[in-house]
Each structure stands twice: as C-alpha cells, then as structure tokens.
C-alpha cells in the first residue's frame, strides 16, 4: 500500500513542505525509516535523530524547523499519526455471523452484523449490538448488554450483569464484574459479603489486557465515557471513574473511591477507598493517595503530597549525604556530638531500651 505525501496531507488536513509527489509505503521510527517511509517528530528531544534520519518524509508540528527535508506539517501531529497508521494498517474485515462452535444461551439477541467467533459462550439473555466483534473464547455472563461496535479480544470474561456502551474495546484476559473484595471480619473469621451490584462501562472506553474491574456491592461500579485504562489495572467495587480519564499500568483504586473526569493516574499510582480525586487531577507514577485530592491538583509521593512540595523534598533528599557530612563536621568542631556514629547510636539505643524493659 502506497500513498503520496500530498495524499496523506489531504487526508489529515496537513500541508506539505517539499515534494507532494513523494511515494511512501509505510511508517517507521526515525532510526528505522528509509527513503520510502514516513517518520514522525513529536518531541523536540528527538530533533537530532530527525536530522540524521534516512526517512523520506517526516511528520512534524506547524512550527518545527527541519531544513532540507520533505515534511508533512500538522497542527496536531500525534492525532495525524494515528490517522495515518490506520491508513497503512487498516483493521481486518470481519465476517458477521455466529460460528458453529459458539454456545448461545436462550433469549440472546445478537445483531445480524455482529461477529461471534469460535468457542464464544453467551449466557442467557445476552444482547450484542450492531457491528460488535467477540473474538475466540470470550465468555459473557447472563443478562449482559453489549452495545454497538464493541470489540472483545480473546479470553475476555464478563460476569453476569455487565453493561458495555457503544464503541468499547476490551483487550485479552480482562475480567469485568468479578466479586468485589468485601468481608465482615468477626473474631478473626472473614465472612464474605455478597456482591450483588453490576459494572457499567461508558461509550468509547478502552480497557487493556489483564485488567480487573469488580462488580459493586450494590448499585454499580462505573467507568465514564472516553476513559482509557491500561494493562494490569485493578478497580475495586463501587468505584466511579469519570469521563475521559487515563489510568496507566498497575493503577489500583480501592472500593468506593470517586475519580473525576479528565484525571490522569500514572503507572502504579493508587487510591485508598472512599476518597475523591477531583476533576483534572494528576497523580504521578507510584503516587499513593491516602486523602482526597482537589480538582486540578498534581500530586506525587507516598503518601501523595502536592507535586511542588514533593520536588523540593526530593532535591533535599539528594543532598542528604552532603548535609550529613557537614553536620558531623560541625558537631566535631563545636564539641556537641552526642557520641558514636549512627550505627553505634542505633545499637546503643536498642541495648538501652532492652535494659529499661
């Protein structure tokens, strides 16, 4: 499949600097691209690589300077890259219909344009909307509702009562609607509290592989429209996530937490239960939220604190060896040292505690 640079520019609303007639047969990174490839520069930190690249043309922003190269300039180069990749790598066509090895329960409603692949299992009363695709070994529990244009990749499991709106995509091995983690602990024995709620996923949500979203105790665990969830994420029971939020890999959200719209949670970030993370908040990677976060606030650290404070603390922490040496020298000079180094004082303190006990 080939496109001219001019054709690509027309399709993505960009403009050409150089030869519109240049023929391109694929997209490659700056280091891998050759004369027939389009590459891309979306960060100034890769400018030197772009200058040295053998790419036939480079996708850049409106103001990027890259003399002597054929360029495709776009106001939103990352968005243009997404569209161009879809041109070179179109989604494979799927044949509608229900495969003969699929198991379809009573009272199911499967749209004629939907595709049900081999070994899919649909429980009683499942509905599958127009143009949806269920790949091999998907299991859908009783009463689930699957909207239009939904894609469920292999080995996705929907427990009973999960609702998926239009345009949802769920990657392999993800489980929606497993029991929430709820127990009544009495005299050392943990008694399971039945989790009888449901899971509701909004339109155009994408959920990565091996993620788990628990059903609610009562009511619904819900993910808002347009939210994107990475691999290996855990969402507890009765959690509510707003629209267009981003949950990166290994994020964990404990039960009944409220995460607003437009929130970004970096990799391995987590929130304790029954807290609120306000709209537009940003949690740095590995941030641990132990109290609610105001809207629009950026936090980092464990426990999470405002990111400006965290950065100052990190700057001081890096200087601790130097500060410690200066403190020791000052103590020796003034004769105010308590005696012993830090290891000796720790040992003496332990012995003193033992004697006092």
TORSE-66862 format. One line per field, with one value per residue (C-alpha): x, y, z; chain. Coordinates in nm, 2 decimals, padded with zeros to 4 digits. Layout:
N
px X:...
py Y:...
pz Z:...
cadena A:...
This chain:
357
px 00.00:00.14:00.04:00.19:00.29:00.04:-00.24:-00.15:-00.16:-00.50:-00.64:-00.52:-00.56:-00.19:00.04:00.35:00.69:00.89:00.76:00.40:00.46:00.70:00.57:00.56:00.48:00.49:00.56:00.88:01.06:01.34:01.61:01.45:01.30:01.43:01.36:01.01:00.90:00.72:00.86:00.75:00.89:00.65:00.91:01.20:01.42:01.44:01.54:01.90:01.76:01.53:01.81:02.02:01.72:01.71:01.32:01.18:00.95:00.88:00.55:00.60:00.41:00.33:00.64:00.91:01.22:01.38:01.56:01.62:01.36:01.02:00.78:00.41:00.31:00.00:-00.14:-00.18:00.09:00.01:-00.35:-00.24:00.00:-00.29:-00.50:-00.20:-00.12:-00.49:-00.44:-00.13:-00.27:-00.64:-00.84:-00.90:-01.25:-01.47:-01.74:-02.06:-02.24:-02.22:-01.96:-02.09:-01.88:-02.01:-02.26:-02.55:-02.79:-03.17:-03.32:-03.00:-03.03:-02.73:-02.74:-02.71:-02.39:-02.21:-01.94:-01.93:-01.60:-01.53:-01.58:-01.75:-02.00:-02.31:-02.52:-02.90:-03.05:-02.73:-02.77:-02.49:-02.52:-02.46:-02.11:-01.97:-01.69:-01.64:-01.31:-01.24:-01.30:-01.48:-01.73:-02.03:-02.25:-02.62:-02.80:-02.50:-02.57:-02.31:-02.36:-02.27:-01.92:-01.78:-01.47:-01.39:-01.05:-00.97:-01.04:-01.23:-01.47:-01.79:-01.96:-02.34:-02.50:-02.21:-02.32:-02.10:-02.19:-02.11:-01.76:-01.60:-01.28:-01.15:-00.82:-00.73:-00.77:-00.96:-01.23:-01.53:-01.77:-01.58:-01.68:-01.58:-01.34:-01.58:-01.58:-01.72:-01.44:-01.56:-01.33:-01.07:-01.30:-01.37:-01.73:-01.80:-02.05:-02.23:-02.15:-02.48:-02.43:-02.31:-02.04:-02.12:-01.87:-01.94:-01.91:-01.56:-01.38:-01.07:-00.95:-00.61:-00.51:-00.54:-00.73:-00.99:-01.30:-01.51:-01.88:-02.04:-02.17:-02.49:-02.55:-02.28:-01.90:-01.88:-01.63:-01.71:-01.72:-01.39:-01.18:-00.87:-00.74:-00.40:-00.30:-00.29:-00.52:-00.74:-01.07:-01.25:-01.62:-01.84:-01.56:-01.68:-01.44:-01.55:-01.52:-01.20:-00.97:-00.64:-00.54:-00.19:-00.05:-00.08:-00.30:-00.51:-00.83:-00.98:-01.35:-01.60:-01.34:-01.45:-01.22:-01.33:-01.33:-01.00:-00.79:-00.45:-00.32:00.04:00.18:00.15:-00.05:-00.32:-00.60:-00.74:-01.11:-01.39:-01.17:-01.23:-00.98:-01.12:-01.17:-00.84:-00.62:-00.29:-00.12:00.25:00.37:00.36:00.17:-00.03:-00.34:-00.44:-00.66:-00.88:-00.72:-00.87:-00.97:-00.69:-00.42:-00.10:00.04:00.33:00.49:00.38:00.17:00.09:00.15:00.14:00.40:00.58:00.64:00.75:01.00:01.16:01.17:01.35:01.60:01.68:01.69:01.96:02.17:02.14:02.49:02.64:02.43:02.51:02.89:02.86:02.66:02.92:03.20:03.01:02.94:03.31:03.42:03.18:03.21:02.83:02.83:02.63:02.88:02.92:02.82:02.48:02.53:02.67:02.39:02.13:02.29:02.33:01.96:01.85:02.05:01.93:01.57:01.63:01.78:01.49:01.24
py 00.00:00.34:00.70:01.02:01.27:01.51:01.25:01.20:01.57:01.60:01.31:01.45:01.82:01.90:02.08:01.96:02.13:01.97:01.73:01.63:01.35:01.16:00.80:00.64:00.28:00.28:00.45:00.38:00.53:00.79:00.53:00.26:00.47:00.46:00.67:00.52:00.57:00.85:00.91:01.15:01.41:01.49:01.59:01.84:01.60:01.38:01.67:01.54:01.20:01.36:01.55:01.22:01.00:00.84:00.89:01.00:01.25:01.35:01.43:01.74:02.02:02.36:02.54:02.27:02.36:02.08:02.23:02.03:01.76:01.68:01.75:01.69:01.97:01.93:02.13:01.80:01.57:01.29:01.28:01.29:01.00:00.79:00.85:00.77:00.45:00.34:00.41:00.19:-00.07:-00.09:-00.32:-00.66:-00.71:-00.95:-01.17:-01.13:-01.43:-01.68:-01.95:-02.31:-02.38:-02.08:-02.15:-01.91:-01.92:-01.89:-01.54:-01.39:-01.11:-01.10:-00.83:-00.96:-00.75:-00.88:-01.14:-01.42:-01.62:-01.98:-02.10:-01.79:-01.85:-01.63:-01.68:-01.65:-01.32:-01.15:-00.88:-00.80:-00.48:-00.40:-00.44:-00.58:-00.85:-01.12:-01.30:-01.66:-01.79:-01.48:-01.57:-01.34:-01.40:-01.39:-01.07:-00.88:-00.59:-00.53:-00.22:-00.15:-00.16:-00.33:-00.54:-00.81:-00.97:-01.34:-01.47:-01.16:-01.26:-01.06:-01.18:-01.16:-00.81:-00.62:-00.33:-00.21:00.10:00.16:00.16:-00.02:-00.22:-00.47:-00.65:-01.01:-01.17:-00.88:-00.96:-00.74:-00.80:-01.03:-01.01:-00.70:-00.76:-00.73:-00.93:-00.90:-00.99:-01.13:-01.28:-01.35:-01.51:-01.33:-01.37:-01.29:-01.01:-01.10:-00.86:-00.82:-00.50:-00.46:-00.30:-00.02:00.09:00.41:00.47:00.46:00.32:00.11:-00.13:-00.30:-00.66:-00.84:-00.57:-00.64:-00.43:-00.56:-00.55:-00.33:-00.45:-00.27:-00.03:00.00:00.02:00.26:00.39:00.71:00.77:00.81:00.69:00.48:00.21:00.04:-00.32:-00.47:-00.22:-00.30:-00.11:-00.20:-00.24:00.07:00.28:00.56:00.69:01.00:01.07:01.09:00.99:00.80:00.51:00.38:00.04:-00.12:00.16:00.04:00.20:00.07:00.03:00.33:00.58:00.86:00.95:01.26:01.34:01.42:01.26:01.11:00.84:00.74:00.39:00.21:00.51:00.41:00.55:00.43:00.36:00.61:00.90:01.16:01.25:01.57:01.65:01.71:01.60:01.44:01.16:01.10:00.74:00.54:00.82:00.68:00.88:00.85:01.16:01.32:01.52:01.86:01.92:02.03:01.93:01.75:01.51:01.28:01.05:00.81:00.94:01.17:01.54:01.84:01.78:02.11:02.02:01.67:01.80:02.03:01.73:01.52:01.79:01.80:01.42:01.40:01.63:01.43:01.27:01.62:01.76:01.48:01.52:01.90:01.82:01.57:01.82:02.10:01.87:01.77:02.14:02.26:01.95:01.90:01.55:01.30:01.03:00.74:00.72:00.65:00.27:00.28:00.51:00.27:-00.03:00.16:00.27:-00.09:-00.20:00.08:00.00:-00.36:-00.27:-00.03:-00.30
pz 00.00:-00.11:-00.06:-00.19:00.07:-00.08:-00.05:00.32:00.38:00.22:00.43:00.77:00.70:00.68:00.44:00.26:00.27:-00.02:-00.28:-00.26:-00.52:-00.29:-00.26:00.08:00.17:00.55:00.88:01.07:01.37:01.30:01.35:01.13:00.85:00.49:00.18:00.12:00.48:00.67:01.01:01.29:01.52:01.81:02.07:02.04:02.23:01.91:01.68:01.63:01.53:01.28:01.12:01.08:00.98:00.64:00.63:00.30:00.49:00.85:01.01:01.23:01.40:01.24:01.38:01.37:01.18:00.98:00.68:00.36:00.44:00.29:00.57:00.65:00.88:01.10:01.39:01.59:01.47:01.71:01.60:01.24:01.31:01.45:01.13:00.90:01.08:01.03:00.66:00.63:00.87:00.83:01.07:00.91:00.79:01.00:00.86:01.05:01.20:01.48:01.45:01.47:01.78:01.98:02.26:02.26:02.56:02.55:02.48:02.35:02.09:01.85:01.58:01.23:01.17:01.48:01.46:01.72:01.68:01.76:02.12:02.25:02.52:02.57:02.88:02.89:02.78:02.65:02.39:02.13:01.92:01.56:01.43:01.76:01.74:02.01:01.95:02.04:02.39:02.51:02.79:02.85:03.16:03.19:03.12:02.99:02.75:02.48:02.26:01.90:01.76:02.08:02.04:02.30:02.24:02.33:02.68:02.80:03.07:03.15:03.47:03.47:03.45:03.29:03.06:02.78:02.59:02.22:02.09:02.39:02.33:02.59:02.55:02.61:02.95:03.12:03.37:03.44:03.71:03.94:04.30:04.50:04.79:05.08:05.41:05.76:05.99:06.32:06.58:06.32:06.07:05.74:05.63:05.26:05.19:04.87:04.59:04.40:04.20:03.84:03.62:03.37:03.10:02.91:02.54:02.37:02.67:02.60:02.86:02.84:02.89:03.23:03.40:03.66:03.74:04.03:04.05:04.31:04.64:04.55:04.26:04.00:03.95:03.66:03.41:03.23:02.85:02.67:02.96:02.87:03.10:03.06:03.13:03.48:03.64:03.94:04.00:04.32:04.39:04.37:04.23:03.99:03.73:03.53:03.16:02.96:03.24:03.20:03.42:03.34:03.41:03.75:03.89:04.18:04.31:04.63:04.68:04.67:04.56:04.33:04.04:03.85:03.48:03.30:03.57:03.49:03.72:03.64:03.64:03.98:04.13:04.38:04.58:04.92:04.94:04.99:04.88:04.60:04.33:04.17:03.81:03.62:03.90:03.81:04.01:03.93:03.89:04.21:04.40:04.69:04.77:05.14:05.15:04.89:04.61:04.50:04.14:03.92:04.17:04.08:04.35:04.39:04.65:04.92:05.08:04.80:04.85:04.62:04.35:04.40:04.77:04.67:04.42:04.69:04.92:04.66:04.60:04.97:04.99:04.71:04.93:05.25:05.23:05.19:05.47:05.70:05.64:05.72:06.03:06.16:06.09:06.28:06.58:06.59:06.57:06.84:07.06:07.07:06.92:07.12:07.08:06.84:06.47:06.35:06.36:06.72:06.84:06.69:06.87:07.20:07.18:07.13:07.43:07.64:07.55:07.65:07.99:08.06:07.97
cadena A:A:A:A:A:A:A:A:A:A:A:A:A:A:A:A:A:A:A:A:A:A:A:A:A:A:A:A:A:A:A:A:A:A:A:A:A:A:A:A:A:A:A:A:A:A:A:A:A:A:A:A:A:A:A:A:A:A:A:A:A:A:A:A:A:A:A:A:A:A:A:A:A:A:A:A:A:A:A:A:A:A:A:A:A:A:A:A:A:A:A:A:A:A:A:A:A:A:A:A:A:A:A:A:A:A:A:A:A:A:A:A:A:A:A:A:A:A:A:A:A:A:A:A:A:A:A:A:A:A:A:A:A:A:A:A:A:A:A:A:A:A:A:A:A:A:A:A:A:A:A:A:A:A:A:A:A:A:A:A:A:A:A:A:A:A:A:A:A:A:A:A:A:A:A:A:A:A:A:A:A:A:A:A:A:A:A:A:A:A:A:A:A:A:A:A:A:A:A:A:A:A:A:A:A:A:A:A:A:A:A:A:A:A:A:A:A:A:A:A:A:A:A:A:A:A:A:A:A:A:A:A:A:A:A:A:A:A:A:A:A:A:A:A:A:A:A:A:A:A:A:A:A:A:A:A:A:A:A:A:A:A:A:A:A:A:A:A:A:A:A:A:A:A:A:A:A:A:A:A:A:A:A:A:A:A:A:A:A:A:A:A:A:A:A:A:A:A:A:A:A:A:A:A:A:A:A:A:A:A:A:A:A:A:A:A:A:A:A:A:A:A:A:A:A:A:A:A:A:A:A:A:A:A:A:A:A:A:A:A:A:A:A:A:A:A:A:A:A:A:A:A:A:A:A:A:A
